[in-house]
Amino acid sequence: MISFIAIPVHALEIRGAVAGTVNGASNLVDNTFAWNAQTFAGFDYDIDHDVGNENLLTTNLTGDYKLSGDAPYGIVYKANNRIKAFENAQLGMKYGKLRVRTIDSTTGTITLDNRGNAFSLSKNKNIEIMPGIYIRTADNDTLRYYIYKNITEPGTYELRGSVAGTINGQSILVDNTFTWNPQNFAGFYYDIKKDLGTENLMFVLSGDGGNKLSGDAPYGVTYTTIAQFNDYKFKDWGSYTVIGFQGRECFAGYRWGGGSPLYGESIDKNFLSSEQLEKILMDDDTKMTVKMNESIKLKEGYDLFLKGMNSNGQIYLELQKDGKIIDESFLAPSVYGATIDDKTYCYRTNVGSQKGLVTIAVHFSGTYKDEERALAVVDGIWQISETPIDVRSDTQYDKMTIRIVDATAGTITMDNKDNPITLTRKSDIDLMTDIHIRTADNDTLRYYIYRNETVGNNSM
């Protein structure tokens, strides 16, 4: 079994639930959306005592994607003034783009709003509304946005899903069931621009104590994920199939359409038919120039060198892995009438059980050559890993086992057959690979799923 490897990141985005149009329908209620400590891991929360005092509400009453700076204000944040950041707060004090509006010494509540500071939720915005807390909008004409906490301090952090069980004295379970998806668990794969991400994890409690996740049918834990179409960053290549798997973005197959050379050059095209997935390493449309004898730096030890060019616009390329030549190719990106095939370098190899799979593609938009220099222009790079992720039926990941792989429907289903789980007090349970279950140190059942992410080189 090939497992995921956690790679440290330079910054971590702890995302809250997605607001706006999700799965084709708006989840706003009277044009408002609220995040609190139980549903947003960026707010402090004590699961043992069910204490979390932060709440942020956005209201878009005008229908024009504006968060008004006039009453009723577009952003209202409430918290307990015993939170360290507000221990010296005074009326009118500014915190980012919000100001302190009220301080109630009796209840210990502090309220901030965006009075006099309107916001536009137009496409592709990234706005810091208060220190460390941002709003991100989709690069899409459809309104979709979330708040997030940005972390750059090195360390290991918990990406927590919404809290299940008894919250504020009331059970939020429906028929003893709670479900996490990309909208309430930032640890699942999600693309806000295209509203992609279908992972779904359902817990059904049973037993005399109401704290058992049965290992017999009907199973206490069921995980499903469905493949979707996604466009390459370099649009002329068309689209491919992507799937979230255990919180990671994975490549599930090439898709026919538009004469894509990546599809045409690959022999085995549907990864789920081979019961494996690959990690996407590079998907980039940033324009760059490559000079003679320079290389395009790729992942997993690969470099693509520009080794030759003639006056007719033909180029000679050399692919190296760990310094050894493994492929050579001629392209003609600048000849008259050049097609996408003439401009795209493809390298294919066998990956796991798949034969002739394109793992590297580079698009050259043109070339330039004079007496002093020669260079080529690159505007599309694609690379997937040569280390497959095993999704064969009966493959086990900790307490979860792959039950069904349907290549036609593009679905993977897992369950905890023969692995019953008891949610006892103060438990930390490995569920599957990087996803865990944490329960409260309390006689009242309260729990969430989480995934750890590391920022910087810290390996705490």
C-alpha positions as CSV (number, residue, x, y, z in Angstrom):
1,M,0.0,0.0,0.0
2,I,1.3,3.5,-0.9
3,S,0.5,6.0,1.8
4,F,0.4,9.7,1.7
5,I,3.5,11.7,2.8
6,A,2.8,14.9,4.7
7,I,5.0,17.6,3.2
8,P,5.5,20.8,5.2
9,V,4.0,24.0,3.7
10,H,5.1,27.6,4.0
11,A,1.7,28.8,5.0
12,L,-1.5,27.1,6.1
13,E,-5.0,28.2,5.3
14,I,-7.5,27.0,7.9
15,R,-10.8,27.3,5.9
16,G,-14.2,27.8,7.3
17,A,-17.5,26.5,5.8
18,V,-18.1,27.7,2.2
19,A,-20.9,30.3,1.8
20,G,-22.9,31.2,-1.3
21,T,-23.7,28.9,-4.1
22,V,-22.5,25.4,-3.3
23,N,-23.5,22.3,-5.4
24,G,-25.8,24.6,-7.5
25,A,-27.8,26.0,-4.6
26,S,-27.4,29.0,-2.3
27,N,-26.9,28.2,1.4
28,L,-27.4,31.8,2.6
29,V,-30.3,32.4,4.8
30,D,-31.8,35.9,4.3
31,N,-28.5,36.7,2.6
32,T,-26.5,35.9,5.7
33,F,-24.0,33.3,6.7
34,A,-22.4,32.7,10.2
35,W,-19.3,31.0,11.4
36,N,-18.7,30.0,15.0
37,A,-16.1,28.2,17.1
38,Q,-17.8,24.8,16.6
39,T,-17.8,25.1,12.8
40,F,-14.6,27.1,12.1
41,A,-11.3,25.7,13.2
42,G,-9.7,29.1,12.9
43,F,-11.6,30.2,16.1
44,D,-10.4,28.9,19.5
45,Y,-12.5,26.0,20.9
46,D,-12.2,23.9,24.0
47,I,-13.9,20.6,23.1
48,D,-13.6,19.3,26.7
49,H,-15.8,22.0,28.1
50,D,-17.6,23.1,24.9
51,V,-16.2,26.6,25.2
52,G,-15.8,28.8,22.1
53,N,-17.0,32.3,22.1
54,E,-16.2,33.7,18.7
55,N,-18.9,34.3,16.0
56,L,-18.7,36.1,12.7
57,L,-21.7,37.0,10.6
58,T,-21.7,38.3,7.0
59,T,-24.8,39.9,5.6
60,N,-25.3,40.9,1.9
61,L,-28.7,42.6,1.9
62,T,-28.2,44.6,-1.3
63,G,-27.8,41.5,-3.6
64,D,-24.8,43.2,-5.3
65,Y,-22.1,41.2,-3.5
66,K,-21.5,44.1,-1.1
67,L,-21.0,43.9,2.7
68,S,-22.4,47.2,3.7
69,G,-20.5,49.7,6.0
70,D,-23.9,51.1,7.1
71,A,-26.3,49.5,9.5
72,P,-27.2,46.7,9.3
73,Y,-23.4,46.1,8.9
74,G,-22.1,43.6,6.4
75,I,-19.7,42.1,9.0
76,V,-20.4,41.6,12.7
77,Y,-17.9,39.8,14.9
78,K,-18.6,38.8,18.5
79,A,-16.3,37.4,21.1
80,N,-15.4,37.3,24.7
81,N,-13.2,40.1,25.8
82,R,-11.2,37.7,27.9
83,I,-9.7,36.5,24.6
84,K,-6.1,37.7,24.8
85,A,-6.3,39.8,21.6
86,F,-9.1,41.9,23.1
87,E,-7.9,42.1,26.8
88,N,-7.1,45.8,26.3
89,A,-9.8,46.7,23.8
90,Q,-11.6,50.0,24.0
91,L,-14.6,51.4,22.1
92,G,-13.6,52.5,18.6
93,M,-10.4,50.7,18.6
94,K,-9.5,49.3,15.2
95,Y,-8.7,45.6,14.6
96,G,-7.8,45.3,10.9
97,K,-10.8,46.6,9.0
98,L,-13.2,46.2,11.9
99,R,-13.8,48.5,14.9
100,V,-14.9,47.8,18.5
101,R,-18.6,48.8,18.6
102,T,-19.7,47.5,22.1
103,I,-18.1,46.1,25.2
104,D,-20.5,44.5,27.8
105,S,-18.6,44.2,31.1
106,T,-21.5,42.2,32.6
107,T,-21.5,39.4,30.0
108,G,-17.9,39.9,28.9
109,T,-19.0,40.2,25.3
110,I,-17.2,42.4,22.7
111,T,-18.7,43.3,19.3
112,L,-16.8,44.5,16.3
113,D,-18.3,45.6,12.9
114,N,-17.2,47.2,9.6
115,R,-19.0,50.5,10.1
116,G,-17.9,53.0,7.4
117,N,-15.8,50.3,5.7
118,A,-17.8,48.5,3.0
119,F,-16.5,45.4,1.2
120,S,-17.1,44.0,-2.2
121,L,-17.4,40.2,-2.6
122,S,-16.6,40.3,-6.3
123,K,-14.7,37.5,-7.9
124,N,-11.2,36.5,-6.9
125,K,-10.9,38.7,-3.8
126,N,-8.6,38.0,-0.8
127,I,-9.4,40.5,2.0
128,E,-7.9,40.6,5.5
129,I,-10.8,41.7,7.7
130,M,-9.0,41.4,11.0
131,P,-5.6,40.2,12.1
132,G,-5.0,36.7,10.7
133,I,-8.6,36.3,9.5
134,Y,-9.4,36.7,5.8
135,I,-12.3,36.4,3.3
136,R,-11.6,34.6,0.1
137,T,-14.0,34.7,-2.9
138,A,-14.2,32.3,-5.8
139,D,-12.7,33.4,-9.2
140,N,-16.1,32.8,-10.6
141,D,-19.1,35.0,-11.5
142,T,-21.1,32.9,-9.1
143,L,-20.9,34.2,-5.5
144,R,-19.0,31.8,-3.3
145,Y,-16.7,32.6,-0.4
146,Y,-15.3,31.6,3.0
147,I,-13.4,33.0,5.9
148,Y,-10.0,31.5,6.8
149,K,-7.2,31.9,9.2
150,N,-3.7,32.3,7.7
151,I,-0.8,30.7,9.7
152,T,2.8,31.2,8.8
153,E,4.4,30.4,12.2
154,P,6.3,27.0,12.0
155,G,4.6,24.2,13.8
156,T,2.0,21.4,13.5
157,Y,-1.6,22.5,13.4
158,E,-4.9,20.7,13.6
159,L,-7.4,21.1,10.7
160,R,-10.6,20.4,12.6
161,G,-14.0,19.5,11.2
162,S,-17.3,20.7,12.7
163,V,-17.9,19.5,16.2
164,A,-20.5,16.7,16.5
165,G,-22.4,15.5,19.6
166,T,-23.8,17.7,22.3
167,I,-23.2,21.4,21.7
168,N,-24.5,24.1,24.1
169,G,-26.5,21.4,25.9
170,Q,-28.2,20.0,22.9
171,S,-27.4,17.1,20.6
172,I,-26.9,18.2,17.0
173,L,-27.0,14.6,15.7
174,V,-29.9,13.6,13.4
175,D,-30.9,10.0,13.9
176,N,-27.6,9.5,15.7
177,T,-25.8,10.6,12.5
178,F,-23.3,13.3,11.6
179,T,-21.7,13.9,8.2
180,W,-18.6,15.8,7.2
181,N,-17.9,17.1,3.7
182,P,-15.6,19.8,2.1
183,Q,-18.0,22.5,3.4
184,N,-17.6,21.7,7.1
185,F,-14.2,20.0,7.1
186,A,-11.2,22.0,5.7
187,G,-9.2,18.7,5.7
188,F,-11.1,17.5,2.6
189,Y,-10.1,18.5,-0.9
190,Y,-12.0,21.6,-2.2
191,D,-11.6,24.0,-5.2
192,I,-13.6,27.1,-4.5
193,K,-13.3,28.4,-8.0
194,K,-15.1,25.5,-9.6
195,D,-16.9,24.2,-6.5
196,L,-15.1,20.9,-6.8
197,G,-14.9,18.4,-3.9
198,T,-17.2,15.5,-3.1
199,E,-15.7,13.7,-0.1
200,N,-18.3,12.6,2.4
201,L,-17.7,10.9,5.7
202,M,-20.7,9.7,7.7
203,F,-20.8,8.5,11.3
204,V,-23.8,6.6,12.6
205,L,-23.8,5.9,16.4
206,S,-25.3,2.8,17.9
207,G,-25.1,0.5,21.0
208,D,-26.5,0.9,24.5
209,G,-24.3,3.8,25.3
210,G,-24.9,5.5,21.9
211,N,-21.1,5.8,21.4
212,K,-20.4,2.8,19.1
213,L,-19.5,3.0,15.4
214,S,-20.4,-0.6,14.3
215,G,-18.1,-2.8,12.3
216,D,-21.0,-4.8,11.1
217,A,-23.6,-3.7,8.5
218,P,-25.0,-1.1,8.5
219,Y,-21.5,0.2,9.2
220,G,-20.8,3.0,11.6
221,V,-18.4,4.8,9.3
222,T,-18.9,5.2,5.6
223,Y,-16.7,7.3,3.3
224,T,-17.5,8.1,-0.3
225,T,-15.8,10.3,-3.0
226,I,-16.7,11.0,-6.6
227,A,-14.5,12.0,-9.5
228,Q,-15.2,15.3,-11.3
229,F,-13.9,17.1,-14.4
230,N,-11.4,19.9,-13.9
231,D,-9.7,22.1,-16.5
232,Y,-6.0,22.2,-16.8
233,K,-4.5,25.6,-16.0
234,F,-3.3,25.6,-19.6
235,K,-6.7,25.7,-21.1
236,D,-5.9,24.4,-24.6
237,W,-5.2,20.9,-23.1
238,G,-8.9,20.7,-22.1
239,S,-9.8,18.9,-18.9
240,Y,-9.0,15.9,-16.8
241,T,-10.6,13.9,-14.0
242,V,-9.9,14.9,-10.4
243,I,-10.9,13.2,-7.2
244,G,-10.5,14.0,-3.5
245,F,-9.2,11.0,-1.6
246,Q,-8.6,11.1,2.2
247,G,-8.3,14.8,2.0
248,R,-5.8,15.0,-0.9
249,E,-6.3,16.2,-4.5
250,C,-5.7,13.2,-6.8
251,F,-5.6,12.6,-10.5
252,A,-8.1,10.0,-11.7
253,G,-7.6,9.9,-15.4
254,Y,-7.3,11.7,-18.7
255,R,-10.4,12.9,-20.5
256,W,-11.0,12.8,-24.2
257,G,-12.0,16.1,-25.8
258,G,-10.5,18.9,-27.9
259,G,-7.7,16.6,-29.2
260,S,-5.7,16.8,-26.0
261,P,-2.3,15.2,-26.6
262,L,-2.2,14.1,-22.9
263,Y,-5.2,11.9,-23.5
264,G,-4.1,10.8,-27.0
265,E,-0.5,9.8,-26.0
266,S,-1.6,7.8,-22.9
267,I,-2.5,4.1,-23.3
268,D,-4.3,3.5,-20.0
269,K,-6.4,6.6,-19.5
270,N,-8.9,5.8,-16.6
271,F,-7.0,5.4,-13.4
272,L,-9.9,3.9,-11.5
273,S,-10.1,1.1,-14.0
274,S,-6.6,0.2,-12.8
275,E,-7.6,0.9,-9.2
276,Q,-5.0,3.5,-8.5
277,L,-4.7,7.3,-8.3
278,E,-1.8,9.7,-8.7
279,K,-0.9,12.9,-6.9
280,I,-0.9,16.0,-9.0
281,L,2.6,17.6,-8.8
282,M,2.4,20.5,-11.2
283,D,-0.4,22.2,-13.1
284,D,0.9,25.7,-14.2
285,D,0.2,28.1,-17.0
286,T,2.8,30.7,-15.9
287,K,4.7,32.0,-18.9
288,M,8.5,31.5,-18.7
289,T,11.5,31.5,-21.1
290,V,14.1,28.8,-21.4
291,K,17.5,29.5,-22.9
292,M,19.8,27.1,-24.7
293,N,21.2,24.4,-22.3
294,E,18.9,25.6,-19.5
295,S,16.3,23.3,-18.0
296,I,12.7,23.4,-16.8
297,K,12.7,22.2,-13.2
298,L,10.2,19.5,-12.6
299,K,9.3,17.3,-9.6
300,E,10.6,13.9,-8.6
301,G,14.1,14.6,-9.9
302,Y,13.1,15.5,-13.5
303,D,14.6,18.3,-15.6
304,L,13.7,19.1,-19.2
305,F,16.6,20.7,-21.1
306,L,16.5,22.8,-24.2
307,K,19.4,21.4,-26.1
308,G,19.0,22.6,-29.7
309,M,17.1,24.9,-32.0
310,N,17.2,25.5,-35.8
311,S,16.1,28.5,-37.8
312,N,12.8,26.8,-38.8
313,G,11.6,26.9,-35.2
314,Q,12.3,23.2,-34.4
315,I,13.7,22.4,-30.9
316,Y,15.5,19.5,-29.5
317,L,14.6,18.5,-25.9
318,E,16.3,16.2,-23.4
319,L,14.6,14.9,-20.3
320,Q,16.8,13.9,-17.4
321,K,16.0,12.2,-14.1
322,D,18.5,12.6,-11.3
323,G,21.1,13.7,-14.0
324,K,20.6,10.8,-16.4
325,I,19.1,11.1,-19.8
326,I,15.9,9.1,-20.1
327,D,14.2,10.7,-23.1
328,E,14.9,12.8,-26.2
329,S,12.4,14.6,-28.5
330,F,12.0,17.1,-31.3
331,L,9.2,19.6,-31.4
332,A,8.2,22.3,-33.9
333,P,6.3,24.9,-32.0
334,S,7.1,27.8,-34.3
335,V,6.6,26.2,-37.7
336,Y,3.7,27.6,-39.8
337,G,0.4,25.9,-38.9
338,A,1.8,24.2,-35.8
339,T,-0.8,22.2,-33.9
340,I,-1.1,21.6,-30.2
341,D,0.7,18.3,-30.7
342,D,3.6,20.1,-32.4
343,K,3.9,22.4,-29.4
344,T,3.4,19.9,-26.6
345,Y,6.2,17.7,-25.2
346,C,4.8,14.5,-23.6
347,Y,6.7,11.9,-21.6
348,R,5.0,8.7,-20.8
349,T,6.0,5.7,-18.7
350,N,4.4,2.8,-16.8
351,V,3.1,3.7,-13.4
352,G,2.0,0.8,-11.2
353,S,-0.4,-1.3,-13.2
354,Q,-0.9,1.4,-15.8
355,K,0.8,1.3,-19.1
356,G,2.1,4.2,-21.2
357,L,0.8,6.9,-18.9
358,V,1.7,10.6,-19.7
359,T,3.3,11.8,-16.5
360,I,4.9,15.0,-17.8
361,A,3.6,17.5,-20.4
362,V,5.1,20.9,-21.4
363,H,3.6,23.3,-23.9
364,F,5.9,25.6,-25.9
365,S,4.1,28.6,-27.4
366,G,7.0,29.7,-29.5
367,T,10.7,30.2,-30.0
368,Y,13.2,33.0,-30.7
369,K,16.7,32.7,-32.3
370,D,19.3,35.2,-33.5
371,E,23.0,35.3,-33.7
372,E,23.5,35.8,-30.0
373,R,20.8,33.8,-28.3
374,A,18.1,31.2,-28.7
375,L,15.2,30.6,-26.4
376,A,11.8,29.0,-26.1
377,V,8.7,30.2,-24.4
378,V,6.8,27.8,-22.1
379,D,3.2,28.5,-21.0
380,G,1.9,25.2,-19.8
381,I,3.4,22.5,-17.4
382,W,1.7,19.4,-16.1
383,Q,3.2,16.6,-14.0
384,I,1.7,13.7,-12.0
385,S,3.5,11.5,-9.6
386,E,5.0,8.1,-10.6
387,T,4.2,6.7,-7.2
388,P,0.6,5.4,-7.4
389,I,-2.0,5.5,-4.6
390,D,-3.6,2.1,-4.2
391,V,-7.4,2.0,-4.3
392,R,-7.9,-1.6,-5.0
393,S,-10.9,-3.2,-3.3
394,D,-10.2,-4.6,0.2
395,T,-7.1,-2.2,0.6
396,Q,-7.1,-1.2,4.2
397,Y,-6.1,2.3,5.5
398,D,-6.0,2.0,9.3
399,K,-9.6,1.3,10.4
400,M,-11.2,1.9,6.9
401,T,-11.2,-0.5,4.0
402,I,-12.0,0.2,0.4
403,R,-15.2,-1.6,-0.4
404,I,-16.2,-0.5,-3.9
405,V,-14.3,1.1,-6.8
406,D,-16.7,2.0,-9.7
407,A,-14.6,3.2,-12.6
408,T,-17.7,4.0,-14.7
409,A,-19.4,6.1,-12.1
410,G,-16.0,7.4,-10.8
411,T,-16.7,6.5,-7.2
412,I,-14.8,5.1,-4.3
413,T,-16.5,3.8,-1.2
414,M,-14.9,2.8,2.1
415,D,-16.2,1.5,5.4
416,N,-15.1,0.2,8.8
417,K,-16.1,-3.4,8.3
418,D,-14.7,-5.6,11.1
419,N,-13.2,-2.6,12.8
420,P,-15.8,-1.3,15.4
421,I,-14.9,2.0,17.1
422,T,-16.0,3.1,20.5
423,L,-16.0,6.9,21.1
424,T,-14.8,6.8,24.7
425,R,-13.9,9.8,26.8
426,K,-10.6,11.6,25.8
427,S,-9.9,9.4,22.8
428,D,-7.6,10.1,19.8
429,I,-8.2,7.5,17.1
430,D,-6.5,6.9,13.8
431,L,-9.3,6.5,11.3
432,M,-7.6,6.5,7.9
433,T,-4.1,7.6,7.0
434,D,-4.0,11.3,8.0
435,I,-7.6,11.6,9.3
436,H,-8.2,11.1,13.0
437,I,-11.1,11.3,15.6
438,R,-10.8,13.3,18.8
439,T,-13.3,13.0,21.6
440,A,-13.9,15.4,24.6
441,D,-12.5,14.7,28.0
442,N,-16.0,14.8,29.3
443,D,-18.8,12.4,30.2
444,T,-20.9,14.1,27.5
445,L,-20.1,12.8,24.1
446,R,-18.6,15.4,21.8
447,Y,-16.2,14.7,18.9
448,Y,-14.7,15.8,15.6
449,I,-12.5,14.6,12.9
450,Y,-9.2,16.3,12.1
451,R,-6.0,16.2,10.1
452,N,-2.6,17.6,11.1
453,E,-0.7,19.9,8.8
454,T,2.9,21.1,9.3
455,V,4.1,24.7,8.5
456,G,7.8,25.2,7.8
457,N,10.3,22.6,8.7
458,N,9.0,22.0,12.2
459,S,8.1,18.3,12.7
460,M,6.5,18.6,16.1
